[in-house]
Amino acid sequence: MNVSFFSPPTAGRYALRNVRAPRCLVAGAPPGAGELAELDLLIDQGRIAAIEPAGTIPTDAGPDLGRSMVLPGLIDCHTHLDKGHIWPRASNPAGDGAAAAVATAQDRSANWNAQDVQRRMEFALSTAYAKGVVAIRTHLDSLAPQAGISYPVFKAMRERWAGRVELQVSSIAPLDVFLRDEGRELADRVADAGGQLGCVTRLLTRPGDQNPPELDEAVGRLLSLAAERGSNVDLHVDESSNPEARTLIRIAQMASRRRFKGRILVGHCTALALQTPEFIAQTLDACADAGIDVVSLPMCNMYLQGRAAGVTPRWRGVTVLHEMKARGLRVAVAGDNVRDPFYAYGDHDMLETYAQAVRILQLDHPFGDWIAAAASMPAQIMGLQDRGMIGAGRAADLIVLKARSYSEMLSRSQFDRTVIRAGKAIDTTLPDYRLLDDLVGA
Ligand SMILES: [Zn+2]
């Protein structure tokens, strides 16, 4: 059963009249002042044929949507689909990152065969697709022997989901892997998958060391391996509540020194919010010089950071996203973990991620162009130039809401959204958790 609040016409050519879209997400928006542009959209054979001021297109061309909001398909540029949905069999009662890593490692070695990874990925992608997500980058745990299992599954899933959810991959492994020959093998595997080379800024051997001296050598090798293969880079950086974690500036300076040509995306960077204003400014200058992009994972980080039994958390666990954007960095928000030891909740829904980011990071008053952090910014960061915006000539991949304003959109869950792909409404029924019962336990 479809809970969508309306069904678009089934004709090849029709209009969605009297809709509103965030002005920052409309290429060639009609002139106007407000955060929302008032539009008529003409859809033709799966593409947006024209964008006109509301009231322009004849009334018999399609329904009047009464100022409902329309968004482009959203982009999730940082996820972990290989970990998703293991919570029932791999919970994390301590709720912090260190215990999450232990619980995940145990589950990985016990359970992550190809079929297990494939079925959980399929569940995740079915969910994201039904929510209106059009592209996802997933990290894959990439130490041997898991890399040999997960990358073939990823490549098969990318093929299977092509045209519905565009998939990209990045490796994640402890820093030490790039101090060994295994780092070169991993770089080859990632390049073969057309992926981004990545790691976390911590050592497997000394996970508590927030600022390991080996970082320069290991990240240096990672950058060389990536440059030799033409790969971009995607790193988990300073994901910590400990201000000793200060690797971001070292990475940025190294990328500049080496004139690294590829793109670098850094995720988390939570500890940066605990530094002095002067050190934050220096770090952001270094990131701007190196052309580094940033993704914040607000739901997962508010959940993990600053957690101790019996103690009320005092901070939100998120990086300095306002300052980064003001410094001219490209910034995104993303979903990160879903129902695994790193985050017990989540539903692969970038509209929820954006709504939670508004609350956690105060991306409001004004809303401005912050919604781009869930749409056009991650599209640019992922190199998907035709994604994340509504524009003439682009695919009619849209999310239509009953909500008419940011206030209405952000106050309800939007479970009744209509998702349009190539001009046609898709079934937005979510996969039943029972599908995974035999895999993860009920
Ligand atoms: Zn992550």
Residues whose N, C-alpha, C, O or C-beta is under 5 A from the ligand:
A	BS01	ZN	D336
